[in-house]
Amino acid sequence: MRWNPDHDRAQQETADSLTRHHAPHWWVMWSYSLRVWVAFHLGPATVAPLRHANPDQLSQHMRYLTHQNAPRPLTSGSLRAAPRPGPTVLPRTGPTTLTGLTTTLHTQEPR
């Protein structure tokens, strides 16, 4: 008997169920050739595709990684003033002439 995709209908339905359960963070497919479920992370974190022959183990692994990559709430100890972008103000030295133009040189003291 030749193989066709209908032979794996139950595995495809399980993949669809896992995708619905773990949406919007994961997309799951059944791999006909590998005979495993493969989950792809859809969030901003870089996560390698997961492969498991057992859908319960796959689901558990996806929950774990989703929890690990979840944004953490801010606490009072984690609030720090972010450095402000902008030019560094350097101390001035005296005026100098450069090709007929008068400019002011800026130098930075070594730290």
Contacts in CASP RR format, 6 or more apart in sequence:
PFRMAT RR
TARGET T0000
AUTHOR 0000-0000-0000
METHOD contacts of the structure
MODEL  1
MRWNPDHDRAQQETADSLTRHHAPHWWVMWSYSLRVWVAFHLGPATVAPL
RHANPDQLSQHMRYLTHQNAPRPLTSGSLRAAPRPGPTVLPRTGPTTLTG
LTTTLHTQEPR
5 12 0 8 1.000
5 32 0 8 1.000
8 30 0 8 1.000
8 32 0 8 1.000
11 30 0 8 1.000
11 37 0 8 1.000
12 30 0 8 1.000
14 30 0 8 1.000
14 37 0 8 1.000
14 55 0 8 1.000
15 28 0 8 1.000
15 29 0 8 1.000
15 30 0 8 1.000
15 37 0 8 1.000
16 28 0 8 1.000
18 26 0 8 1.000
18 28 0 8 1.000
18 37 0 8 1.000
18 39 0 8 1.000
18 55 0 8 1.000
18 58 0 8 1.000
18 59 0 8 1.000
18 62 0 8 1.000
19 26 0 8 1.000
19 27 0 8 1.000
19 28 0 8 1.000
21 59 0 8 1.000
22 28 0 8 1.000
22 39 0 8 1.000
22 59 0 8 1.000
22 62 0 8 1.000
22 63 0 8 1.000
22 66 0 8 1.000
24 42 0 8 1.000
25 41 0 8 1.000
25 42 0 8 1.000
25 43 0 8 1.000
25 62 0 8 1.000
25 66 0 8 1.000
26 39 0 8 1.000
26 40 0 8 1.000
26 41 0 8 1.000
26 42 0 8 1.000
26 62 0 8 1.000
26 66 0 8 1.000
27 39 0 8 1.000
27 40 0 8 1.000
27 42 0 8 1.000
28 37 0 8 1.000
28 38 0 8 1.000
28 39 0 8 1.000
28 40 0 8 1.000
28 58 0 8 1.000
29 37 0 8 1.000
29 38 0 8 1.000
29 40 0 8 1.000
30 37 0 8 1.000
30 38 0 8 1.000
31 37 0 8 1.000
31 38 0 8 1.000
31 51 0 8 1.000
34 51 0 8 1.000
35 53 0 8 1.000
36 51 0 8 1.000
36 52 0 8 1.000
36 53 0 8 1.000
37 51 0 8 1.000
37 52 0 8 1.000
37 53 0 8 1.000
37 55 0 8 1.000
37 58 0 8 1.000
38 49 0 8 1.000
38 50 0 8 1.000
38 51 0 8 1.000
39 49 0 8 1.000
39 50 0 8 1.000
39 51 0 8 1.000
39 52 0 8 1.000
39 58 0 8 1.000
39 61 0 8 1.000
39 62 0 8 1.000
40 49 0 8 1.000
41 47 0 8 1.000
41 49 0 8 1.000
41 65 0 8 1.000
41 69 0 8 1.000
43 69 0 8 1.000
45 69 0 8 1.000
47 65 0 8 1.000
47 69 0 8 1.000
50 58 0 8 1.000
50 61 0 8 1.000
50 62 0 8 1.000
50 65 0 8 1.000
51 58 0 8 1.000
52 58 0 8 1.000
52 61 0 8 1.000
72 78 0 8 1.000
88 108 0 8 1.000
90 106 0 8 1.000
90 107 0 8 1.000
90 108 0 8 1.000
91 106 0 8 1.000
91 107 0 8 1.000
91 108 0 8 1.000
91 109 0 8 1.000
92 104 0 8 1.000
92 105 0 8 1.000
92 106 0 8 1.000
93 104 0 8 1.000
93 105 0 8 1.000
93 106 0 8 1.000
93 107 0 8 1.000
94 104 0 8 1.000
94 105 0 8 1.000
95 102 0 8 1.000
95 103 0 8 1.000
95 104 0 8 1.000
96 102 0 8 1.000
96 103 0 8 1.000
96 104 0 8 1.000
96 105 0 8 1.000
97 103 0 8 1.000
END
